[in-house]
Amino acid sequence: MKAIQMFKLAAATALVAASFQVYAQDASAPAAAEAPASGPTAAAQHNVNQSKAALRQARAANRALGRKVRAALARDKNVSVSNITVRAKDGAVTLQGTVPEQSQIQRAGDVAKGVEGVTSVRNALTIRPVGT
């Protein structure tokens, strides 16, 4: 009986000692056999650079369109732009926020539609009286 307990204890000790030699590897890291021999090819790197440049240009165009719409809203004296947020993506403009009067909701949408480069307007403005 004592021999069986000693054998179990020795086996458990061996397993614990062996586990100290194991290192964790995250799932995203490739195994040594799967690792590519070299880095990305020049063509692949060129495609990545082009896509990054295209994304950069698209973001810049979206920011410029948003600025144009905000400027047009600010020039219109019938719209209070202090609580209006303008988001632009590929010509689609979203107006969010609050205005003090119902008439300003429609007017803000009309002004945004009149800006060059705007293809569609989603008007998510709500009424919130001044002082509340």
Backbone torsions as a table, in degrees:
resi	resn	phi	psi	omega
1	MET	NA	-42.1	-179.2
2	LYS	-66.6	-31.2	-179.8
3	ALA	-67.3	-37.6	180.0
4	ILE	-66.9	-43.1	178.4
5	GLN	-64.1	-40.1	178.4
6	MET	-65.0	-38.5	178.9
7	PHE	-65.2	-43.4	177.9
8	LYS	-61.6	-42.6	179.5
9	LEU	-64.4	-41.2	179.3
10	ALA	-65.9	-40.8	179.6
11	ALA	-66.1	-42.6	178.8
12	ALA	-63.7	-40.4	178.6
13	THR	-64.0	-40.5	179.6
14	ALA	-64.9	-40.5	178.6
15	LEU	-65.3	-41.8	178.8
16	VAL	-64.5	-43.2	179.8
17	ALA	-64.1	-38.3	179.7
18	ALA	-69.4	-32.2	-178.1
19	SER	-69.4	-22.3	177.1
20	PHE	-68.4	-20.8	-178.3
21	GLN	-88.5	-4.8	-178.1
22	VAL	-91.2	133.5	178.5
23	TYR	-110.9	143.1	179.8
24	ALA	-75.8	145.6	176.8
25	GLN	-135.3	126.7	-178.4
26	ASP	-71.3	158.4	-174.0
27	ALA	-68.4	-23.5	-177.6
28	SER	-80.6	-16.8	-179.4
29	ALA	-78.6	132.1	-180.0
30	PRO	-72.9	149.4	175.6
31	ALA	-69.6	161.2	-176.6
32	ALA	-61.0	-36.5	-179.2
33	ALA	-72.7	-25.2	-177.3
34	GLU	-92.0	-10.0	-175.3
35	ALA	-65.9	135.8	178.1
36	PRO	-68.4	153.8	-177.6
37	ALA	-70.4	-30.7	-179.6
38	SER	-139.8	177.9	-179.5
39	GLY	-73.7	-170.6	-179.3
40	PRO	-64.1	150.0	179.9
41	THR	-71.5	164.7	-179.4
42	ALA	-63.7	-37.1	179.8
43	ALA	-66.1	-41.5	179.1
44	ALA	-65.3	-41.1	179.3
45	GLN	-65.4	-37.7	178.1
46	HIS	-63.8	-42.1	178.4
47	ASN	-63.3	-39.8	178.7
48	VAL	-63.7	-44.0	179.7
49	ASN	-63.4	-39.7	178.8
50	GLN	-65.2	-42.3	-178.9
51	SER	-67.7	-35.9	176.6
52	LYS	-64.7	-41.3	179.2
53	ALA	-65.4	-39.8	178.9
54	ALA	-64.9	-41.2	177.5
55	LEU	-64.1	-40.8	179.0
56	ARG	-61.7	-43.9	179.8
57	GLN	-65.8	-39.3	179.5
58	ALA	-65.1	-42.7	178.2
59	ARG	-63.3	-40.9	179.3
60	ALA	-64.1	-40.9	178.6
61	ALA	-65.5	-39.4	178.1
62	ASN	-64.5	-42.4	178.5
63	ARG	-64.2	-41.7	-179.9
64	ALA	-64.0	-41.5	178.8
65	LEU	-65.5	-41.2	177.2
66	GLY	-60.7	-40.5	178.3
67	ARG	-65.4	-39.9	178.6
68	LYS	-61.4	-44.3	-178.9
69	VAL	-66.2	-44.0	178.5
70	ARG	-61.2	-40.9	179.2
71	ALA	-64.6	-41.3	179.1
72	ALA	-64.8	-39.9	177.5
73	LEU	-65.5	-38.6	-179.5
74	ALA	-68.3	-33.2	179.4
75	ARG	-71.2	-27.6	-179.6
76	ASP	-77.6	119.1	-176.1
77	LYS	-76.7	-9.5	-178.7
78	ASN	-92.0	1.0	-177.8
79	VAL	-124.6	129.6	175.2
80	SER	-89.6	110.3	-173.5
81	VAL	-95.2	5.6	-174.3
82	SER	-64.6	-26.0	-179.4
83	ASN	-120.1	28.7	-179.4
84	ILE	-110.7	131.7	175.1
85	THR	-109.2	134.2	180.0
86	VAL	-113.7	126.9	175.7
87	ARG	-121.9	134.2	-179.2
88	ALA	-127.5	138.3	175.8
89	LYS	-149.7	114.2	177.5
90	ASP	52.9	40.7	177.4
91	GLY	90.5	-15.0	177.8
92	ALA	-88.5	125.2	-176.3
93	VAL	-112.2	136.0	175.2
94	THR	-117.4	127.1	175.9
95	LEU	-103.6	123.4	179.8
96	GLN	-127.8	152.8	176.2
97	GLY	128.0	-157.6	-176.6
98	THR	-130.6	150.4	173.8
99	VAL	-133.8	156.4	-175.9
100	PRO	-76.7	-20.5	-174.8
101	GLU	-135.5	151.0	179.1
102	GLN	-59.8	-39.3	-177.1
103	SER	-61.8	-28.2	-179.1
104	GLN	-72.5	-26.3	178.3
105	ILE	-63.9	-51.0	179.6
106	GLN	-64.0	-42.5	-178.6
107	ARG	-63.1	-41.6	179.5
108	ALA	-62.7	-40.8	177.0
109	GLY	-64.0	-41.5	178.8
110	ASP	-64.7	-42.2	179.2
111	VAL	-63.4	-43.6	-179.3
112	ALA	-63.7	-39.6	178.9
113	LYS	-64.3	-27.7	-178.1
114	GLY	-80.1	-6.1	-179.1
115	VAL	-80.3	135.7	179.5
116	GLU	-63.6	132.1	179.3
117	GLY	101.0	-12.6	179.9
118	VAL	-84.3	123.7	179.1
119	THR	-98.3	-31.6	177.7
120	SER	-152.4	155.6	180.0
121	VAL	-129.0	127.0	171.7
122	ARG	-106.9	112.9	-175.0
123	ASN	-98.6	104.3	-179.8
124	ALA	-109.9	29.2	179.4
125	LEU	-76.8	148.0	176.9
126	THR	-126.8	163.1	180.0
127	ILE	-90.1	132.1	173.8
128	ARG	-143.7	108.8	-177.9
129	PRO	-58.5	150.9	-179.7
130	VAL	-61.7	135.7	176.3
131	GLY	90.5	2.0	178.6
132	THR	-114.6	NA	NA
